[in-house]
Amino acid sequence: MASQQPDIGAEAQALQQALRQLADPAIAAHSLRFFKTGPGEYGEGDRFLGIRLPVLRSVLPRFRHLELAAICEVLRSPWHEERLAALLLLADRLGRADEATRRAIFTSYLEHTAFINNWDLVDCSAAPIVGAYLADKDRSLLSTLAASASLWERRIAIIATLHFIRHNDFADCLALAALLRDDRHDLIHKAVGWMLREVGKRDQQALERFLRQHYRLMPRTMLRYAIERFPEPLRLAYLRGRV
């Protein structure tokens, strides 16, 4: 007897229904402001159910078994928290999958970057999916993403390097930080500065070598993030251009 095929639509709907039962209009209203969804803002037009992250995470263990196709269906949802749930499930799946499944998850992720369209969605997924998959592979794709017209693909590129940084591998972060130094968007300034700070937490000399070459040209926000953990006299010296 042939094995019964999973009902992808039903699987996706089960997750969506579980999340929608947790919707809170008051939290949703706050999220609309917090994630800049107004006209002309970076999250313009996004929709929120109103679910705080710890509550959302508490639902996900029930859905770790979902087929990749079902998770991707949820990832295409108009609701922010449903996309977030899908990304967290993908990250969890990649971390425990065989190589063929890891490749499928990575490929699906790149095919859905149009739906990974706010900073929290990028930040929860780029390192455990893109970074983790590319750890033992060619990483030239990151430079391609860093040159993208999409703000979110550029952020994916730099945040993905957090996986490498955590393994004391800084070269890709520093190379992408140089490529993105002159980016015009504040969310890239913050992301690059954050990743540079993570490098500095592990190797301050490596960070300072980068800074001595670039700090006078870095956007102020990027520099402030990068040097946040420096001793106060050194931090002020960088801010005053006296290094």
MARDREN-224091 format. One record per residue (C-alpha): x, y negated, z; residue number from 1; residue in three letters. Coordinates in steps of 0.25 Angstrom, whole numbers, plus 2048, in hexadecimal, padded with zeros to 3 digits. Layout:
REM MARDREN-224091
{{X; Y; Z}; NUM; "ALA"}
...
***
This chain:
REM MARDREN-224091
{{800; 800; 800}; 1; "MET"}
{{805; 7F2; 7FC}; 2; "ALA"}
{{809; 7E9; 808}; 3; "SER"}
{{7FF; 7DE; 80A}; 4; "GLN"}
{{805; 7D0; 806}; 5; "GLN"}
{{804; 7C5; 810}; 6; "PRO"}
{{7F9; 7BA; 80D}; 7; "ASP"}
{{802; 7AE; 80C}; 8; "ILE"}
{{7F7; 7A4; 80C}; 9; "GLY"}
{{7F1; 7AA; 819}; 10; "ALA"}
{{7FF; 7AA; 81F}; 11; "GLU"}
{{801; 79C; 81C}; 12; "ALA"}
{{7F3; 798; 821}; 13; "GLN"}
{{7F4; 79F; 82E}; 14; "ALA"}
{{800; 797; 831}; 15; "LEU"}
{{7F9; 78A; 82D}; 16; "GLN"}
{{7ED; 78D; 835}; 17; "GLN"}
{{7F5; 790; 841}; 18; "ALA"}
{{7FC; 782; 840}; 19; "LEU"}
{{7EF; 77B; 83D}; 20; "ARG"}
{{7E9; 780; 84A}; 21; "GLN"}
{{7F4; 778; 851}; 22; "LEU"}
{{7F1; 76B; 84A}; 23; "ALA"}
{{7F1; 75E; 853}; 24; "ASP"}
{{7EC; 752; 84C}; 25; "PRO"}
{{7F3; 749; 856}; 26; "ALA"}
{{801; 74F; 853}; 27; "ILE"}
{{7FE; 74F; 845}; 28; "ALA"}
{{7FB; 740; 845}; 29; "ALA"}
{{809; 73E; 84C}; 30; "HIS"}
{{810; 746; 842}; 31; "SER"}
{{80A; 73E; 837}; 32; "LEU"}
{{812; 732; 83D}; 33; "ARG"}
{{81E; 73A; 842}; 34; "PHE"}
{{821; 740; 834}; 35; "PHE"}
{{81F; 733; 82C}; 36; "LYS"}
{{813; 738; 824}; 37; "THR"}
{{80E; 72A; 81F}; 38; "GLY"}
{{80F; 724; 811}; 39; "PRO"}
{{81D; 723; 80D}; 40; "GLY"}
{{823; 72A; 819}; 41; "GLU"}
{{82B; 737; 817}; 42; "TYR"}
{{820; 740; 81C}; 43; "GLY"}
{{815; 739; 814}; 44; "GLU"}
{{808; 741; 813}; 45; "GLY"}
{{80C; 74D; 81C}; 46; "ASP"}
{{801; 753; 824}; 47; "ARG"}
{{802; 758; 833}; 48; "PHE"}
{{7FA; 762; 83B}; 49; "LEU"}
{{800; 75D; 848}; 50; "GLY"}
{{808; 769; 84E}; 51; "ILE"}
{{814; 766; 856}; 52; "ARG"}
{{820; 76F; 853}; 53; "LEU"}
{{821; 778; 85F}; 54; "PRO"}
{{812; 77B; 85D}; 55; "VAL"}
{{814; 77E; 84E}; 56; "LEU"}
{{820; 787; 852}; 57; "ARG"}
{{818; 78F; 85B}; 58; "SER"}
{{80F; 794; 850}; 59; "VAL"}
{{81A; 798; 847}; 60; "LEU"}
{{81E; 7A6; 84D}; 61; "PRO"}
{{811; 7AB; 849}; 62; "ARG"}
{{814; 7A8; 83A}; 63; "PHE"}
{{822; 7AD; 839}; 64; "ARG"}
{{81E; 7B8; 830}; 65; "HIS"}
{{818; 7B0; 825}; 66; "LEU"}
{{81C; 7B2; 817}; 67; "GLU"}
{{825; 7A8; 811}; 68; "LEU"}
{{81A; 7A4; 806}; 69; "ALA"}
{{810; 7A1; 812}; 70; "ALA"}
{{81A; 798; 819}; 71; "ILE"}
{{81D; 791; 80C}; 72; "CYS"}
{{80E; 78F; 80A}; 73; "GLU"}
{{80D; 788; 818}; 74; "VAL"}
{{81A; 780; 814}; 75; "LEU"}
{{812; 77A; 809}; 76; "ARG"}
{{807; 775; 813}; 77; "SER"}
{{803; 766; 814}; 78; "PRO"}
{{804; 767; 823}; 79; "TRP"}
{{811; 764; 829}; 80; "HIS"}
{{811; 76E; 834}; 81; "GLU"}
{{80E; 779; 82B}; 82; "GLU"}
{{81A; 776; 822}; 83; "ARG"}
{{822; 775; 82F}; 84; "LEU"}
{{81D; 783; 834}; 85; "ALA"}
{{820; 789; 826}; 86; "ALA"}
{{82F; 783; 827}; 87; "LEU"}
{{831; 788; 835}; 88; "LEU"}
{{82C; 796; 831}; 89; "LEU"}
{{836; 796; 825}; 90; "LEU"}
{{841; 792; 82D}; 91; "ALA"}
{{83E; 79D; 837}; 92; "ASP"}
{{83D; 7A7; 82C}; 93; "ARG"}
{{84A; 7A4; 825}; 94; "LEU"}
{{851; 7A5; 832}; 95; "GLY"}
{{84D; 7B4; 833}; 96; "ARG"}
{{84C; 7B8; 824}; 97; "ALA"}
{{854; 7C0; 81B}; 98; "ASP"}
{{85B; 7B9; 810}; 99; "GLU"}
{{851; 7BB; 805}; 100; "ALA"}
{{846; 7B5; 80E}; 101; "THR"}
{{850; 7AA; 812}; 102; "ARG"}
{{852; 7A6; 804}; 103; "ARG"}
{{843; 7A6; 801}; 104; "ALA"}
{{840; 79D; 80D}; 105; "ILE"}
{{84B; 794; 809}; 106; "PHE"}
{{846; 793; 7FA}; 107; "THR"}
{{838; 791; 7FF}; 108; "SER"}
{{83D; 786; 808}; 109; "TYR"}
{{843; 77E; 7FD}; 110; "LEU"}
{{837; 780; 7F4}; 111; "GLU"}
{{82F; 779; 7FF}; 112; "HIS"}
{{837; 76D; 802}; 113; "THR"}
{{82B; 764; 7FE}; 114; "ALA"}
{{824; 769; 80A}; 115; "PHE"}
{{830; 768; 814}; 116; "ILE"}
{{82D; 759; 814}; 117; "ASN"}
{{82F; 753; 822}; 118; "ASN"}
{{83C; 753; 82B}; 119; "TRP"}
{{836; 75D; 835}; 120; "ASP"}
{{833; 767; 82A}; 121; "LEU"}
{{842; 765; 824}; 122; "VAL"}
{{848; 766; 832}; 123; "ASP"}
{{842; 772; 837}; 124; "CYS"}
{{845; 77A; 82A}; 125; "SER"}
{{851; 775; 822}; 126; "ALA"}
{{85C; 77B; 82B}; 127; "ALA"}
{{855; 788; 82E}; 128; "PRO"}
{{851; 78B; 820}; 129; "ILE"}
{{85A; 783; 816}; 130; "VAL"}
{{866; 782; 81F}; 131; "GLY"}
{{865; 791; 824}; 132; "ALA"}
{{863; 796; 816}; 133; "TYR"}
{{86F; 78F; 810}; 134; "LEU"}
{{878; 792; 81C}; 135; "ALA"}
{{880; 79C; 814}; 136; "ASP"}
{{87D; 797; 806}; 137; "LYS"}
{{880; 78C; 7FC}; 138; "ASP"}
{{87B; 77F; 802}; 139; "ARG"}
{{87B; 776; 7F6}; 140; "SER"}
{{86C; 776; 7F6}; 141; "LEU"}
{{86D; 76C; 802}; 142; "LEU"}
{{874; 762; 7FA}; 143; "SER"}
{{869; 763; 7EF}; 144; "THR"}
{{85E; 761; 7FA}; 145; "LEU"}
{{866; 755; 800}; 146; "ALA"}
{{865; 74E; 7F2}; 147; "ALA"}
{{856; 751; 7F1}; 148; "SER"}
{{84C; 746; 7EF}; 149; "ALA"}
{{844; 74C; 7FA}; 150; "SER"}
{{847; 747; 808}; 151; "LEU"}
{{843; 754; 80E}; 152; "TRP"}
{{84C; 75C; 805}; 153; "GLU"}
{{858; 753; 809}; 154; "ARG"}
{{854; 755; 818}; 155; "ARG"}
{{854; 764; 816}; 156; "ILE"}
{{862; 763; 810}; 157; "ALA"}
{{868; 75D; 81C}; 158; "ILE"}
{{860; 763; 827}; 159; "ILE"}
{{863; 771; 821}; 160; "ALA"}
{{872; 76F; 825}; 161; "THR"}
{{86E; 770; 834}; 162; "LEU"}
{{86E; 77F; 832}; 163; "HIS"}
{{87D; 77E; 82E}; 164; "PHE"}
{{880; 773; 838}; 165; "ILE"}
{{87C; 77D; 843}; 166; "ARG"}
{{886; 786; 83E}; 167; "HIS"}
{{891; 77C; 83E}; 168; "ASN"}
{{891; 77A; 82F}; 169; "ASP"}
{{890; 76B; 82C}; 170; "PHE"}
{{895; 76A; 81E}; 171; "ALA"}
{{887; 76A; 817}; 172; "ASP"}
{{881; 760; 821}; 173; "CYS"}
{{88D; 756; 81F}; 174; "LEU"}
{{88C; 757; 810}; 175; "ALA"}
{{87D; 755; 810}; 176; "LEU"}
{{87E; 749; 81A}; 177; "ALA"}
{{888; 742; 810}; 178; "ALA"}
{{87E; 745; 805}; 179; "LEU"}
{{872; 73F; 80D}; 180; "LEU"}
{{879; 734; 814}; 181; "ARG"}
{{873; 72A; 80A}; 182; "ASP"}
{{865; 730; 80A}; 183; "ASP"}
{{85B; 725; 80C}; 184; "ARG"}
{{851; 72C; 815}; 185; "HIS"}
{{851; 72B; 824}; 186; "ASP"}
{{84D; 73A; 826}; 187; "LEU"}
{{85A; 73E; 81E}; 188; "ILE"}
{{862; 734; 827}; 189; "HIS"}
{{85D; 73B; 833}; 190; "LYS"}
{{85F; 749; 82E}; 191; "ALA"}
{{86D; 747; 82A}; 192; "VAL"}
{{870; 740; 837}; 193; "GLY"}
{{86A; 74B; 83E}; 194; "TRP"}
{{872; 756; 837}; 195; "MET"}
{{87F; 74E; 839}; 196; "LEU"}
{{87C; 74D; 848}; 197; "ARG"}
{{87B; 75C; 848}; 198; "GLU"}
{{889; 75D; 841}; 199; "VAL"}
{{88E; 754; 84B}; 200; "GLY"}
{{889; 75C; 857}; 201; "LYS"}
{{891; 767; 852}; 202; "ARG"}
{{89D; 760; 84C}; 203; "ASP"}
{{89E; 751; 84F}; 204; "GLN"}
{{8AB; 750; 847}; 205; "GLN"}
{{8A4; 755; 83B}; 206; "ALA"}
{{899; 74B; 83C}; 207; "LEU"}
{{8A3; 740; 83F}; 208; "GLU"}
{{8AB; 743; 832}; 209; "ARG"}
{{89E; 742; 82A}; 210; "PHE"}
{{89A; 735; 831}; 211; "LEU"}
{{8A7; 72E; 82F}; 212; "ARG"}
{{8A5; 730; 820}; 213; "GLN"}
{{896; 72C; 820}; 214; "HIS"}
{{891; 725; 82C}; 215; "TYR"}
{{893; 717; 827}; 216; "ARG"}
{{889; 71A; 81B}; 217; "LEU"}
{{87F; 723; 823}; 218; "MET"}
{{871; 71E; 826}; 219; "PRO"}
{{871; 719; 834}; 220; "ARG"}
{{866; 724; 838}; 221; "THR"}
{{86F; 72F; 832}; 222; "MET"}
{{87B; 72A; 83A}; 223; "LEU"}
{{874; 728; 847}; 224; "ARG"}
{{86E; 737; 846}; 225; "TYR"}
{{87C; 73C; 843}; 226; "ALA"}
{{884; 735; 84F}; 227; "ILE"}
{{879; 736; 859}; 228; "GLU"}
{{881; 740; 862}; 229; "ARG"}
{{88E; 739; 861}; 230; "PHE"}
{{894; 732; 86D}; 231; "PRO"}
{{88E; 724; 86E}; 232; "GLU"}
{{89B; 71C; 86B}; 233; "PRO"}
{{89D; 725; 85F}; 234; "LEU"}
{{88F; 724; 85B}; 235; "ARG"}
{{88F; 715; 85C}; 236; "LEU"}
{{89C; 714; 854}; 237; "ALA"}
{{895; 71B; 848}; 238; "TYR"}
{{889; 712; 849}; 239; "LEU"}
{{892; 706; 849}; 240; "ARG"}
{{89B; 70B; 83E}; 241; "GLY"}
{{8A7; 70B; 846}; 242; "ARG"}
{{8AC; 71A; 844}; 243; "VAL"}
***
